[in-house]
Amino acid sequence: MYFDSDLISIILSLGASINLNNLTPEGLTQCLPGVGLKTAKEIVELRQSLPGERFSKLEQLESIKRVDWQEVFATGSVYVE
């Protein structure tokens, strides 16, 4: 299941966390500050290369270097499961 942009906006406005395994590249650009479409596509490609095509821990994202992942993780707005 992937979230559409309207649902992502609602979730973020409520201060809830979003599972990065459920986002399209467009959704990633909406919920990750400073992430453009090129980086979002790399995140999805990384996810698809993993067993089960899912992130199992946030630290797996750290191989994408253009994002300050520690800052993103500290917000508590994203998770994986």
N, CA, C and O of each residue as an XYZ file, in Angstrom:
324
protein
N       0.843     -1.169      0.000
C       0.000      0.000      0.000
C       0.892      1.238      0.000
O       1.798      1.362      0.825
N       0.632      2.138     -0.919
C       1.354      3.392     -0.972
C       0.391      4.529     -0.688
O      -0.763      4.495     -1.115
N       0.867      5.544      0.036
C       0.027      6.684      0.399
C       0.011      7.711     -0.713
O       1.036      7.958     -1.348
N      -1.149      8.317     -0.954
C      -1.204      9.408     -1.923
C      -0.867     10.723     -1.213
O      -0.798     10.777      0.015
N      -0.660     11.773     -1.997
C      -0.170     13.037     -1.446
C      -1.153     13.668     -0.464
O      -0.722     14.306      0.497
N      -2.450     13.511     -0.673
C      -3.428     14.082      0.256
C      -3.334     13.409      1.626
O      -3.375     14.081      2.656
N      -3.210     12.105      1.632
C      -3.109     11.375      2.889
C      -1.812     11.729      3.615
O      -1.806     11.875      4.837
N      -0.728     11.865      2.876
C       0.546     12.244      3.491
C       0.421     13.608      4.148
O       0.903     13.799      5.264
N      -0.208     14.545      3.487
C      -0.396     15.885      4.055
C      -1.192     15.824      5.346
O      -0.860     16.506      6.316
N      -2.236     15.016      5.364
C      -3.060     14.880      6.572
C      -2.251     14.265      7.708
O      -2.287     14.753      8.837
N      -1.530     13.205      7.409
C      -0.724     12.532      8.437
C       0.298     13.493      9.024
O       0.449     13.575     10.243
N       0.999     14.219      8.162
C       2.014     15.154      8.640
C       1.400     16.303      9.437
O       1.979     16.744     10.430
N       0.244     16.789      9.016
C      -0.394     17.896      9.736
C      -0.847     17.473     11.127
O      -0.959     18.310     12.023
N      -1.106     16.194     11.315
C      -1.506     15.678     12.621
C      -0.305     15.381     13.520
O      -0.467     15.039     14.691
N       0.895     15.514     12.964
C       2.097     15.231     13.743
C       2.386     13.751     13.893
O       3.164     13.353     14.761
N       1.774     12.942     13.065
C       1.981     11.496     13.137
C       3.241     11.097     12.360
O       3.757     11.876     11.559
N       3.717      9.903     12.601
C       4.883      9.368     11.895
C       4.438      8.615     10.645
O       3.325      8.093     10.579
N       5.327      8.570      9.661
C       5.035      7.897      8.398
C       6.044      6.778      8.168
O       7.246      6.967      8.353
N       5.547      5.612      7.765
C       6.390      4.465      7.450
C       7.008      4.679      6.069
O       6.291      4.749      5.071
N       8.325      4.782      6.011
C       9.016      5.032      4.749
C       8.858      3.898      3.746
O       9.083      4.099      2.553
N       8.479      2.721      4.203
C       8.261      1.604      3.287
C       6.980      1.772      2.463
O       6.772      1.052      1.487
N       6.132      2.708      2.849
C       4.846      2.891      2.163
C       4.819      4.101      1.241
O       3.751      4.483      0.762
N       5.966      4.710      0.984
C       5.981      5.948      0.213
C       6.572      5.774     -1.174
O       7.552      5.055     -1.365
N       5.966      6.436     -2.123
C       6.494      6.541     -3.480
C       7.579      7.618     -3.466
O       7.732      8.316     -2.463
N       8.330      7.768     -4.549
C       9.304      8.868     -4.590
C       8.647     10.228     -4.329
O       9.209     11.061     -3.617
N       7.484     10.450     -4.891
C       6.780     11.715     -4.678
C       6.413     11.902     -3.213
O       6.517     13.005     -2.676
N       5.983     10.819     -2.567
C       5.654     10.883     -1.143
C       6.873     11.168     -0.290
O       6.791     11.906      0.692
N       8.003     10.588     -0.661
C       9.237     10.850      0.075
C       9.624     12.327      0.006
O      10.103     12.891      0.990
N       9.418     12.952     -1.150
C       9.760     14.373     -1.267
C       8.868     15.217     -0.380
O       9.277     16.297      0.048
N       7.675     14.762     -0.095
C       6.759     15.510      0.756
C       7.103     15.406      2.232
O       6.908     16.361      2.984
N       7.611     14.260      2.651
C       7.803     14.076      4.087
C       9.249     14.207      4.543
O       9.508     14.251      5.746
N      10.188     14.270      3.619
C      11.594     14.411      3.992
C      12.104     15.778      3.539
O      12.294     15.999      2.342
N      12.325     16.688      4.469
C      12.760     18.038      4.116
C      14.053     18.025      3.299
O      15.021     17.353      3.657
N      14.054     18.766      2.214
C      15.244     18.899      1.391
C      15.501     17.756      0.430
O      16.491     17.785     -0.301
N      14.635     16.747      0.408
C      14.814     15.608     -0.487
C      14.051     15.879     -1.776
O      12.836     16.080     -1.769
N      14.788     15.879     -2.879
C      14.175     16.062     -4.190
C      13.849     14.722     -4.821
O      14.092     13.662     -4.245
N      13.300     14.799     -6.004
C      12.844     13.585     -6.681
C      13.993     12.627     -6.999
O      13.818     11.412     -6.900
N      15.162     13.145     -7.378
C      16.304     12.276     -7.696
C      16.715     11.455     -6.475
O      16.912     10.244     -6.573
N      16.843     12.116     -5.327
C      17.224     11.408     -4.099
C      16.118     10.456     -3.670
O      16.398      9.345     -3.219
N      14.881     10.874     -3.804
C      13.751     10.016     -3.433
C      13.740      8.737     -4.271
O      13.451      7.656     -3.758
N      14.054      8.865     -5.550
C      14.121      7.678     -6.407
C      15.254      6.754     -5.968
O      15.115      5.532     -6.030
N      16.373      7.327     -5.524
C      17.471      6.495     -5.009
C      17.051      5.756     -3.751
O      17.424      4.600     -3.551
N      16.275      6.419     -2.902
C      15.780      5.777     -1.679
C      14.890      4.593     -2.042
O      15.007      3.523     -1.445
N      14.010      4.776     -3.007
C      13.121      3.689     -3.442
C      13.934      2.562     -4.072
O      13.656      1.390     -3.821
N      14.934      2.898     -4.886
C      15.786      1.859     -5.486
C      16.515      1.063     -4.408
O      16.629     -0.159     -4.507
N      17.011      1.754     -3.378
C      17.665      1.066     -2.267
C      16.670      0.136     -1.581
O      16.980     -1.025     -1.314
N      15.485      0.643     -1.300
C      14.454     -0.176     -0.648
C      14.149     -1.423     -1.474
O      14.029     -2.515     -0.919
N      14.025     -1.275     -2.779
C      13.691     -2.397     -3.644
C      14.826     -3.417     -3.749
O      14.594     -4.567     -4.124
N      16.047     -3.001     -3.420
C      17.186     -3.913     -3.483
C      17.321     -4.759     -2.220
O      18.118     -5.697     -2.185
N      16.560     -4.439     -1.196
C      16.657     -5.134      0.092
C      15.748     -6.355      0.131
O      14.778     -6.433     -0.622
N      16.059     -7.314      1.012
C      15.184     -8.477      1.165
C      13.755     -8.038      1.486
O      13.532     -7.231      2.389
N      12.807     -8.568      0.750
C      11.409     -8.206      0.949
C      11.059     -6.837      0.409
O       9.934     -6.364      0.573
N      12.030     -6.198     -0.241
C      11.863     -4.847     -0.784
C      11.352     -3.875      0.264
O      10.488     -3.041     -0.006
N      11.914     -3.998      1.492
C      11.507     -3.142      2.606
C      12.718     -2.822      3.470
O      13.629     -3.636      3.620
N      12.706     -1.621      4.032
C      13.700     -1.279      5.040
C      13.312     -1.999      6.324
O      12.134     -2.052      6.676
N      14.289     -2.548      7.018
C      14.004     -3.183      8.302
C      14.500     -2.318      9.457
O      14.098     -2.525     10.602
N      15.368     -1.354      9.167
C      15.822     -0.403     10.186
C      16.206      0.910      9.504
O      16.680      0.922      8.367
N      15.996      1.991     10.206
C      16.257      3.317      9.642
C      17.703      3.488      9.192
O      17.969      4.195      8.220
N      18.623      2.859      9.880
C      20.037      3.018      9.569
C      20.393      2.582      8.146
O      21.416      3.004      7.607
N      19.567      1.752      7.545
C      19.815      1.327      6.164
C      19.792      2.516      5.202
O      20.382      2.455      4.123
N      19.128      3.570      5.584
C      19.023      4.755      4.731
C      20.312      5.568      4.697
O      20.492      6.396      3.805
N      21.201      5.348      5.642
C      22.401      6.172      5.758
C      23.361      6.036      4.583
O      24.298      6.826      4.468
N      23.154      5.062      3.718
C      24.004      4.955      2.528
C      23.647      6.025      1.488
O      24.421      6.274      0.564
N      22.491      6.647      1.636
C      22.119      7.795      0.801
C      22.710      9.022      1.501
O      22.198      9.474      2.525
N      23.785      9.547      0.936
C      24.602     10.543      1.640
C      24.079     11.973      1.593
O      24.500     12.788      2.414
N      23.204     12.309      0.696
C      22.776     13.706      0.555
C      21.747     14.136      1.591
O      21.270     15.270      1.551
N      21.402     13.259      2.506
C      20.389     13.555      3.514
C      21.034     13.484      4.891
O      21.822     12.579      5.164
N      20.705     14.429      5.751
C      21.171     14.381      7.136
C      20.215     13.472      7.910
O      19.268     13.932      8.547
N      20.490     12.181      7.836
C      19.564     11.195      8.401
C      19.421     11.319      9.905
O      18.335     11.089     10.439
N      20.485     11.676     10.599
C      20.376     11.815     12.053
C      19.362     12.902     12.409
O      18.607     12.766     13.372
N      19.353     13.974     11.629
C      18.370     15.033     11.850
C      16.958     14.541     11.545
O      16.021     14.818     12.294
N      16.813     13.812     10.446
C      15.499     13.262     10.076
C      15.015     12.294     11.149
O      13.860     12.367     11.571
N      15.876     11.395     11.591
C      15.489     10.402     12.597
C      15.103     11.082     13.905
O      14.183     10.637     14.593
N      15.805     12.160     14.249
C      15.553     12.859     15.507
C      14.157     13.488     15.568
O      13.614     13.693     16.654
N      13.582     13.792     14.405
C      12.245     14.400     14.397
C      11.163     13.424     14.823
O      10.108     13.826     15.314
N      11.434     12.123     14.629
C      10.428     11.119     14.973
C       9.274     11.054     13.986
O       8.268     10.394     14.246
N       9.414     11.736     12.850
C       8.309     11.786     11.891
C       8.304     10.613     10.917
O       7.334     10.421     10.184
N       9.378      9.829     10.902
C       9.439      8.681     10.004
C       9.869      7.432     10.779
O      10.552      7.516     11.799
N       9.456      6.294     10.272
C       9.855      5.009     10.833
C       9.803      3.956      9.737
O       9.345      4.227      8.627
N      10.267      2.767     10.048
C      10.124      1.622      9.144
C       9.614      0.436      9.961
O       9.910      0.299     11.148
N       8.848     -0.407      9.295
C       8.410     -1.669      9.927
C       8.083     -2.669      8.858
O       7.695     -3.796      9.165
